[in-house]
Amino acid sequence: MTDQTHISPRAWAELLLLGLIWGASFLSIRLALNEVPVLTSVLHRCGWGALVLWIAILLMRLPLPRAPRIWGDFLVMGLLNNVLPFALMAWGQLHIESGLTSILNATTAIFGVLMAALFFADERLSLRRVLGVGFGFLGVSMAIGLDSFASLDLRSTAQVAVLAGTLSYALAAVWARKRLSGMAPQVAAAGMLTTSALTLLPLTLLVDGVPSLDLAPVTWGAIFYYAVFATAGAYLLYYRVLAMAGSGNLMLVTLIIPPVAILLGALVLGEVLYPQAFAGFGLLSLGLLLLNGRIPLPRLRGRN
């Protein structure tokens, strides 16, 4: 395994900024859900986010995709990376704390390793990855509390919904590697958000009705934040950090997000997490650091 431990100060700063932006998104989504239904909330996120990204693409003079096949790929990517996880996690946040949602969201990296090993020959599970995935799932189990599944209620169902969203994110990463490699990431992000919004529009009209624009200022502020900053802006920043620090180091953002979300949830929403959630996040962090290569392991037959 190659050494990925070195990150420049600028990359660290932008990685921290990305973690802060995404960490605060859990609070903004929860605030919007006080007044806006789930599908309407996701439609706002995808629609406004796509608009901002297309403006950025035009300013950057990037070539626009025209082939129907590419737009079909965008559609699948949008379903896996936006429509399903955004909706599942937003619904989950109605019934569990935003801080706990952010902890469960970190499972994306764990599922990502498993899905990559399943679909790609060059991503096989090594000892390090097996240990990382094992500690990760142990941490998630502790954070959820296995006793919560003794009887299926809204809380446990909401946690399953959030985990299903992270699995969808992992499948989206597989699809992106298979079908969208070589494309400008800004264009890929704009394309998937656009197809997501077009898919969500009829569903939203059917389930929620015509979206109301008569919303409280705090709701519009929350929508503006998670659509413009935590979606469009975060995508642009995400690929900057990826180019500077690499995919392994980028995974560290999943360790920055939960503390931010937990702190904001406590300060603004008065949320209190059980001690087992913090212990679970500790084990999950250990698993992520193992996957990242920041915890050394004895070499086994010359390999980790």
The 8 nearest C-alpha neighbors of each residue, nearest first, counted from 0:
[[1, 303, 2, 302, 292, 3, 127, 125],
 [2, 0, 3, 292, 4, 303, 247, 291],
 [1, 3, 4, 0, 292, 5, 293, 291],
 [4, 2, 5, 1, 248, 247, 292, 291],
 [3, 5, 2, 293, 6, 248, 292, 291],
 [6, 4, 3, 7, 2, 244, 248, 8],
 [5, 7, 244, 10, 11, 4, 8, 248],
 [6, 8, 10, 9, 11, 5, 244, 243],
 [9, 7, 11, 10, 12, 6, 13, 5],
 [10, 8, 12, 7, 11, 13, 6, 14],
 [9, 11, 7, 13, 12, 8, 14, 240],
 [12, 10, 14, 8, 9, 13, 15, 7],
 [13, 11, 9, 15, 10, 14, 8, 16],
 [12, 14, 16, 10, 15, 11, 17, 9],
 [15, 13, 11, 17, 16, 12, 10, 18],
 [16, 14, 18, 12, 13, 17, 11, 19],
 [17, 15, 13, 19, 18, 14, 20, 12],
 [16, 18, 14, 20, 15, 19, 13, 21],
 [17, 19, 256, 15, 255, 252, 21, 16],
 [20, 18, 22, 16, 17, 21, 23, 15],
 [21, 19, 17, 23, 18, 22, 229, 16],
 [20, 22, 24, 18, 23, 19, 229, 17],
 [23, 21, 256, 260, 19, 259, 24, 20],
 [22, 24, 21, 20, 25, 26, 260, 19],
 [23, 25, 21, 27, 26, 22, 225, 229],
 [26, 24, 28, 23, 27, 97, 22, 260],
 [25, 27, 29, 24, 23, 28, 30, 264],
 [28, 26, 221, 24, 30, 29, 25, 31],
 [29, 27, 31, 25, 30, 26, 24, 32],
 [28, 30, 32, 26, 27, 31, 25, 92],
 [29, 31, 27, 32, 28, 33, 26, 221],
 [30, 32, 218, 28, 33, 29, 221, 35],
 [31, 33, 35, 29, 34, 30, 36, 28],
 [32, 34, 31, 30, 35, 29, 218, 36],
 [33, 35, 32, 31, 36, 218, 214, 30],
 [34, 36, 32, 31, 40, 33, 39, 37],
 [37, 35, 39, 38, 32, 40, 207, 34],
 [36, 38, 40, 39, 90, 89, 86, 41],
 [39, 37, 41, 40, 203, 36, 42, 86],
 [40, 38, 42, 36, 41, 37, 203, 43],
 [39, 41, 37, 43, 38, 42, 35, 36],
 [40, 42, 44, 38, 43, 39, 45, 85],
 [43, 41, 39, 45, 44, 40, 196, 46],
 [44, 42, 40, 46, 41, 45, 47, 39],
 [45, 43, 226, 41, 42, 46, 48, 47],
 [44, 46, 192, 48, 42, 196, 43, 47],
 [47, 45, 196, 43, 49, 48, 44, 42],
 [46, 48, 50, 49, 45, 226, 44, 43],
 [47, 49, 231, 226, 45, 51, 46, 50],
 [50, 48, 189, 52, 192, 46, 47, 51],
 [51, 49, 47, 53, 48, 52, 54, 46],
 [50, 52, 54, 48, 49, 53, 231, 47],
 [51, 53, 55, 49, 54, 50, 189, 231],
 [54, 52, 56, 50, 55, 51, 49, 57],
 [53, 55, 51, 57, 52, 56, 58, 50],
 [54, 56, 52, 58, 53, 57, 59, 51],
 [57, 55, 53, 59, 58, 54, 61, 60],
 [58, 56, 60, 54, 59, 55, 53, 61],
 [57, 59, 55, 60, 56, 54, 61, 53],
 [58, 60, 56, 57, 61, 55, 54, 62],
 [61, 59, 57, 58, 56, 62, 55, 63],
 [60, 62, 59, 56, 63, 57, 186, 183],
 [63, 61, 60, 64, 56, 186, 57, 183],
 [62, 64, 61, 65, 186, 56, 57, 60],
 [65, 63, 66, 62, 69, 70, 186, 190],
 [64, 66, 67, 63, 69, 70, 68, 62],
 [65, 67, 68, 69, 64, 70, 71, 63],
 [68, 66, 70, 69, 71, 65, 64, 72],
 [69, 67, 71, 66, 70, 72, 73, 65],
 [68, 70, 72, 71, 67, 66, 73, 64],
 [69, 71, 73, 67, 72, 68, 74, 66],
 [72, 70, 68, 74, 69, 73, 67, 75],
 [71, 73, 69, 70, 75, 74, 76, 68],
 [74, 72, 191, 70, 76, 71, 75, 190],
 [73, 75, 71, 77, 194, 72, 76, 191],
 [76, 74, 78, 72, 77, 73, 79, 71],
 [77, 75, 73, 79, 74, 78, 80, 191],
 [76, 78, 191, 195, 74, 81, 80, 75],
 [77, 79, 82, 75, 76, 81, 80, 83],
 [80, 78, 171, 76, 167, 77, 83, 81],
 [79, 81, 168, 77, 171, 76, 78, 84],
 [82, 80, 77, 85, 78, 84, 83, 79],
 [81, 83, 78, 85, 84, 86, 195, 77],
 [82, 84, 86, 85, 78, 81, 79, 87],
 [85, 83, 164, 87, 86, 81, 88, 82],
 [86, 84, 88, 81, 82, 87, 83, 89],
 [85, 87, 89, 83, 84, 88, 82, 90],
 [88, 86, 84, 90, 160, 89, 85, 164],
 [87, 89, 161, 91, 85, 90, 86, 84],
 [88, 90, 86, 92, 91, 87, 85, 37],
 [91, 89, 87, 88, 93, 92, 86, 37],
 [92, 90, 157, 88, 93, 89, 94, 161],
 [93, 91, 95, 89, 94, 90, 97, 88],
 [92, 94, 91, 90, 95, 89, 29, 32],
 [93, 95, 92, 154, 91, 157, 153, 96],
 [96, 94, 92, 154, 93, 91, 97, 157],
 [95, 97, 99, 98, 92, 100, 270, 94],
 [96, 98, 100, 99, 25, 92, 264, 101],
 [99, 97, 261, 260, 101, 96, 100, 257],
 [98, 100, 102, 96, 101, 97, 103, 95],
 [99, 101, 97, 103, 98, 102, 104, 96],
 [100, 102, 104, 257, 98, 99, 103, 97],
 [103, 101, 99, 104, 257, 105, 100, 280],
 [102, 104, 100, 105, 101, 106, 99, 162],
 [103, 105, 101, 106, 102, 107, 165, 100],
 [106, 104, 107, 253, 103, 102, 108, 101],
 [107, 105, 109, 104, 108, 103, 110, 165],
 [108, 106, 165, 105, 110, 109, 111, 104],
 [107, 109, 111, 106, 110, 105, 112, 250],
 [110, 108, 106, 111, 112, 107, 132, 135],
 [109, 111, 113, 107, 112, 108, 169, 166],
 [110, 112, 169, 108, 114, 109, 113, 107],
 [113, 111, 115, 109, 110, 114, 116, 108],
 [112, 114, 110, 116, 111, 115, 117, 109],
 [115, 113, 117, 111, 116, 112, 110, 118],
 [116, 114, 112, 118, 117, 113, 119, 122],
 [117, 115, 123, 122, 113, 114, 119, 118],
 [116, 118, 114, 115, 119, 113, 123, 120],
 [117, 119, 115, 116, 114, 120, 173, 122],
 [118, 120, 122, 121, 115, 116, 117, 123],
 [119, 121, 122, 123, 118, 116, 117, 115],
 [122, 120, 119, 123, 116, 115, 118, 124],
 [123, 121, 116, 119, 120, 115, 124, 112],
 [124, 122, 116, 121, 120, 125, 119, 115],
 [123, 125, 128, 116, 129, 122, 126, 113],
 [126, 124, 128, 127, 129, 123, 303, 302],
 [125, 127, 129, 128, 303, 130, 124, 299],
 [128, 126, 130, 125, 129, 303, 131, 289],
 [129, 127, 131, 125, 130, 126, 290, 124],
 [128, 130, 126, 132, 131, 127, 133, 125],
 [131, 129, 133, 127, 128, 132, 134, 126],
 [132, 130, 286, 128, 289, 290, 134, 133],
 [131, 133, 135, 129, 130, 109, 134, 128],
 [134, 132, 130, 135, 136, 131, 129, 137],
 [135, 133, 286, 137, 131, 136, 132, 282],
 [136, 134, 283, 286, 132, 138, 133, 137],
 [135, 137, 139, 138, 133, 134, 140, 132],
 [138, 136, 134, 140, 135, 139, 133, 141],
 [137, 139, 279, 282, 283, 141, 135, 136],
 [138, 140, 136, 142, 141, 137, 279, 143],
 [141, 139, 137, 143, 138, 142, 144, 136],
 [140, 142, 279, 144, 138, 139, 143, 275],
 [143, 141, 276, 279, 139, 275, 140, 144],
 [144, 142, 140, 141, 139, 145, 276, 147],
 [143, 145, 141, 146, 142, 147, 140, 275],
 [144, 146, 147, 148, 140, 143, 141, 149],
 [145, 147, 148, 144, 149, 150, 143, 155],
 [148, 146, 145, 149, 144, 155, 150, 143],
 [147, 149, 150, 146, 151, 145, 155, 144],
 [150, 148, 146, 147, 151, 145, 152, 155],
 [151, 149, 148, 152, 147, 155, 146, 153],
 [150, 152, 148, 155, 156, 149, 153, 147],
 [151, 153, 154, 155, 156, 150, 148, 147],
 [154, 152, 156, 155, 157, 94, 151, 158],
 [153, 155, 157, 156, 152, 94, 95, 158],
 [154, 156, 158, 157, 152, 153, 151, 147],
 [157, 155, 159, 153, 158, 154, 152, 160],
 [158, 156, 91, 160, 154, 155, 159, 153],
 [157, 159, 155, 161, 160, 156, 162, 91],
 [158, 160, 156, 162, 157, 161, 163, 155],
 [161, 159, 157, 163, 158, 87, 162, 91],
 [160, 162, 88, 164, 158, 163, 159, 87],
 [163, 161, 159, 165, 164, 160, 158, 166],
 [164, 162, 160, 166, 161, 165, 159, 167],
 [163, 165, 84, 161, 167, 162, 166, 87],
 [164, 166, 107, 168, 162, 167, 163, 104],
 [167, 165, 169, 163, 168, 164, 110, 170],
 [166, 168, 164, 170, 79, 165, 169, 171],
 [169, 167, 165, 171, 80, 166, 170, 79],
 [170, 168, 111, 166, 172, 171, 167, 110],
 [169, 171, 167, 173, 172, 168, 166, 174],
 [170, 172, 174, 168, 79, 169, 173, 80],
 [171, 173, 175, 169, 170, 174, 176, 168],
 [174, 172, 170, 176, 171, 175, 177, 115],
 [173, 175, 171, 177, 172, 176, 178, 170],
 [176, 174, 179, 172, 178, 173, 177, 171],
 [175, 177, 173, 180, 174, 178, 179, 172],
 [178, 176, 174, 175, 173, 179, 180, 172],
 [177, 179, 175, 176, 174, 180, 72, 69],
 [180, 178, 175, 182, 176, 177, 181, 187],
 [181, 179, 176, 182, 178, 175, 177, 183],
 [180, 182, 179, 183, 184, 176, 178, 187],
 [183, 181, 180, 179, 184, 187, 186, 185],
 [182, 184, 186, 185, 187, 181, 61, 180],
 [185, 183, 187, 186, 182, 188, 238, 235],
 [184, 186, 188, 187, 183, 189, 235, 56],
 [187, 185, 189, 183, 184, 188, 190, 56],
 [186, 188, 184, 190, 185, 189, 191, 183],
 [187, 189, 185, 191, 186, 190, 184, 192],
 [190, 188, 186, 49, 192, 187, 52, 191],
 [189, 191, 187, 193, 188, 192, 73, 186],
 [190, 192, 77, 73, 194, 188, 193, 189],
 [193, 191, 195, 45, 189, 49, 190, 194],
 [192, 194, 190, 196, 195, 191, 49, 189],
 [193, 195, 197, 74, 191, 196, 192, 198],
 [196, 194, 192, 77, 198, 193, 197, 191],
 [195, 197, 199, 193, 46, 45, 198, 194],
 [196, 198, 194, 200, 195, 199, 193, 201],
 [199, 197, 195, 196, 200, 194, 201, 202],
 [198, 200, 196, 202, 197, 203, 201, 42],
 [199, 201, 203, 197, 202, 198, 196, 204],
 [202, 200, 204, 203, 199, 205, 198, 197],
 [203, 201, 205, 199, 200, 204, 206, 198],
 [202, 204, 200, 206, 207, 205, 201, 38],
 [203, 205, 208, 201, 209, 202, 207, 206],
 [204, 206, 202, 203, 208, 207, 201, 209],
 [207, 205, 203, 204, 208, 202, 38, 201],
 [208, 206, 203, 204, 205, 36, 209, 39],
 [209, 207, 204, 205, 206, 210, 203, 211],
 [208, 210, 204, 211, 207, 203, 205, 39],
 [211, 209, 208, 39, 212, 207, 204, 203],
 [210, 212, 213, 209, 214, 35, 208, 39],
 [211, 213, 214, 210, 219, 215, 209, 35],
 [214, 212, 211, 215, 210, 216, 219, 218],
 [215, 213, 212, 218, 216, 219, 211, 34],
 [214, 216, 218, 217, 219, 213, 34, 220],
 [215, 217, 219, 218, 220, 214, 221, 213],
 [218, 216, 220, 215, 219, 221, 30, 31],
 [219, 217, 31, 221, 215, 220, 216, 222],
 [220, 218, 222, 216, 221, 217, 223, 215],
 [219, 221, 217, 223, 218, 222, 216, 224],
 [220, 222, 27, 218, 224, 219, 223, 31],
 [223, 221, 219, 224, 225, 220, 226, 218],
 [224, 222, 220, 226, 221, 227, 225, 219],
 [225, 223, 221, 228, 222, 227, 226, 220],
 [224, 226, 229, 222, 24, 228, 223, 227],
 [227, 225, 44, 48, 230, 223, 224, 47],
 [226, 228, 231, 48, 224, 223, 230, 225],
 [227, 229, 232, 224, 230, 225, 231, 226],
 [228, 230, 225, 233, 21, 20, 226, 24],
 [229, 231, 226, 233, 228, 232, 227, 48],
 [232, 230, 48, 227, 234, 233, 52, 228],
 [233, 231, 228, 235, 234, 230, 227, 229],
 [232, 234, 236, 229, 230, 235, 231, 237],
 [233, 235, 237, 231, 232, 236, 230, 238],
 [234, 236, 232, 233, 237, 238, 239, 231],
 [235, 237, 233, 239, 234, 238, 232, 240],
 [238, 236, 234, 240, 239, 235, 233, 241],
 [237, 239, 241, 240, 236, 235, 242, 234],
 [240, 238, 236, 242, 241, 237, 243, 235],
 [239, 241, 243, 237, 238, 242, 244, 10],
 [242, 240, 238, 245, 239, 244, 243, 246],
 [241, 243, 239, 240, 245, 244, 238, 246],
 [244, 242, 240, 241, 10, 245, 239, 6],
 [243, 245, 241, 240, 248, 6, 242, 10],
 [246, 244, 241, 247, 248, 242, 243, 249],
 [245, 247, 249, 248, 241, 250, 244, 242],
 [248, 246, 249, 291, 250, 245, 3, 251],
 [249, 247, 250, 251, 246, 245, 244, 3],
 [248, 250, 246, 251, 247, 252, 241, 245],
 [249, 251, 248, 252, 247, 253, 246, 108],
 [252, 250, 253, 249, 254, 248, 255, 247],
 [251, 253, 255, 18, 254, 250, 249, 14],
 [252, 254, 251, 105, 256, 255, 250, 257],
 [255, 253, 252, 251, 256, 284, 257, 105],
 [256, 254, 18, 252, 253, 257, 258, 259],
 [255, 257, 22, 18, 259, 253, 254, 258],
 [258, 256, 101, 260, 102, 259, 261, 255],
 [259, 257, 261, 260, 256, 262, 255, 22],
 [260, 258, 22, 262, 257, 256, 261, 263],
 [259, 261, 22, 257, 98, 263, 258, 262],
 [260, 262, 98, 258, 264, 259, 263, 257],
 [263, 261, 265, 259, 264, 260, 258, 266],
 [264, 262, 266, 260, 265, 261, 267, 259],
 [265, 263, 268, 261, 270, 262, 267, 266],
 [264, 266, 269, 270, 262, 263, 268, 267],
 [267, 265, 263, 264, 269, 268, 262, 270],
 [268, 266, 264, 263, 265, 269, 270, 26],
 [269, 267, 264, 270, 265, 266, 263, 26],
 [268, 270, 265, 266, 267, 264, 271, 263],
 [271, 269, 265, 264, 268, 96, 272, 266],
 [270, 272, 265, 269, 273, 96, 264, 261],
 [273, 271, 276, 274, 270, 99, 96, 98],
 [272, 274, 275, 276, 271, 277, 142, 278],
 [275, 273, 276, 277, 278, 272, 142, 279],
 [274, 276, 278, 273, 142, 277, 279, 141],
 [277, 275, 142, 279, 274, 278, 273, 280],
 [276, 278, 280, 279, 274, 275, 281, 142],
 [279, 277, 275, 281, 280, 276, 274, 282],
 [278, 280, 138, 142, 141, 276, 282, 281],
 [279, 281, 283, 277, 278, 282, 138, 284],
 [280, 282, 278, 284, 279, 283, 277, 285],
 [283, 281, 138, 285, 279, 284, 280, 134],
 [282, 284, 135, 138, 280, 286, 285, 281],
 [285, 283, 287, 281, 282, 286, 280, 288],
 [286, 284, 282, 288, 283, 287, 289, 281],
 [285, 287, 131, 135, 134, 283, 289, 284],
 [286, 288, 284, 290, 289, 285, 131, 291],
 [289, 287, 291, 285, 290, 293, 286, 284],
 [290, 288, 131, 286, 292, 294, 287, 291],
 [291, 289, 287, 131, 288, 292, 128, 286],
 [290, 292, 288, 289, 247, 293, 287, 248],
 [293, 291, 289, 290, 294, 288, 295, 3],
 [294, 292, 288, 291, 289, 295, 4, 290],
 [293, 295, 289, 292, 288, 296, 291, 285],
 [296, 294, 293, 292, 297, 289, 303, 298],
 [295, 297, 298, 294, 303, 127, 289, 292],
 [298, 296, 299, 295, 303, 302, 301, 300],
 [297, 299, 302, 303, 301, 296, 300, 295],
 [298, 300, 302, 301, 303, 297, 126, 296],
 [301, 299, 302, 298, 303, 297, 126, 125],
 [300, 302, 299, 298, 303, 297, 0, 296],
 [301, 303, 299, 298, 300, 0, 125, 297],
 [302, 298, 127, 299, 126, 0, 125, 296]]
